[in-house]
Amino acid sequence: MECVFCRIVRGEEESYTLYKGNGVQVILDKYPVSKGHLLVLSEEHYEGVHEAPPEVLARVWVVASALARIYRVNLGAPGVNVVTNSGVTAGQVVFHFHVHVIPRWSQVRGFWSGRRELEKGEAEEVLDMIKPYATLIEEYLITLGFSES
């Protein structure tokens, strides 16, 4: 079975994409645990954080950091989880390196509790909420010399 994230990166599978470029793609999680749950994917396929080369790791984590800043500073989220899972016992479900950026709007009862299918209206609302600040992603990448432009 082929990797769903590889299909998303190639445009063969639908996703709500916030950003694509510089070897990364940011999409809304199809089964979010909170409003605005994002995934930062490496465009190249690596099973997990343990396989990805340092430059790929740096790009993905820099983008995740920019998104965490957008949520905390620009959108007022009181907390943000930035996490990756490596291996089944760590909770990895899709075996393609990615980092979760999960804004926390209220106290968490269980880290992955509350998963539900993302609805179109919510997805569009989240994209509209973040887009005015999305230039911060490029700014972070440029600062570290990663930008394609």
Residue pairs with C-beta under 8 A, 6 or more apart in sequence:
3 45
3 94
3 95
3 96
4 13
4 94
4 96
5 41
5 45
5 94
5 96
5 98
6 45
6 96
7 13
8 14
8 15
8 25
8 27
8 41
9 25
9 41
9 43
15 27
15 28
15 30
16 27
16 28
16 118
16 123
16 124
16 126
16 127
17 25
17 26
17 27
18 26
18 27
18 28
18 38
18 127
18 130
18 131
18 134
19 25
19 26
19 63
19 134
19 137
20 26
20 43
21 148
22 59
22 63
22 141
22 146
22 147
22 148
23 42
23 43
23 44
23 56
23 59
23 146
24 40
24 41
24 42
24 43
24 59
24 60
24 63
25 40
25 41
25 43
26 38
26 39
26 40
26 41
26 63
26 67
26 137
27 38
27 39
27 41
28 36
28 37
28 38
28 39
28 118
28 123
28 126
28 127
29 37
29 38
29 39
29 100
29 118
30 117
30 118
31 115
31 116
31 117
31 118
32 102
32 115
32 116
32 118
33 102
33 111
33 112
33 113
33 114
33 115
34 102
34 103
34 104
34 105
34 114
35 103
35 105
35 122
35 126
36 71
36 75
36 77
36 102
36 103
36 126
36 129
36 130
37 100
37 101
37 102
37 103
38 67
38 100
38 101
38 102
39 98
39 99
39 100
39 101
40 60
40 63
40 64
40 67
40 98
40 99
40 101
41 60
41 96
41 97
41 98
42 52
42 56
42 59
42 60
42 96
42 97
42 98
44 56
45 96
45 97
46 52
46 53
46 56
46 96
46 97
47 95
47 96
47 97
48 84
48 85
48 86
48 87
48 92
48 95
48 97
49 57
49 84
49 86
49 97
50 86
51 97
52 60
52 97
56 97
58 144
58 146
59 141
59 146
60 97
60 98
60 99
61 99
62 140
62 141
62 144
62 146
63 137
63 140
63 141
64 82
64 99
64 101
65 82
65 140
66 136
66 137
66 139
66 140
67 101
67 130
67 137
68 80
68 82
68 101
69 136
70 130
70 133
70 134
70 136
71 77
71 80
71 101
71 103
72 79
72 80
74 133
74 136
75 103
75 129
75 130
75 133
77 103
77 104
77 105
78 104
78 105
78 106
79 103
79 104
79 108
80 101
80 102
80 103
80 104
81 100
81 101
81 102
81 104
81 111
82 99
82 100
82 101
82 102
83 99
83 100
83 102
84 97
84 98
84 99
84 100
85 91
85 92
85 93
86 92
91 112
138 147
138 149
141 147
142 149
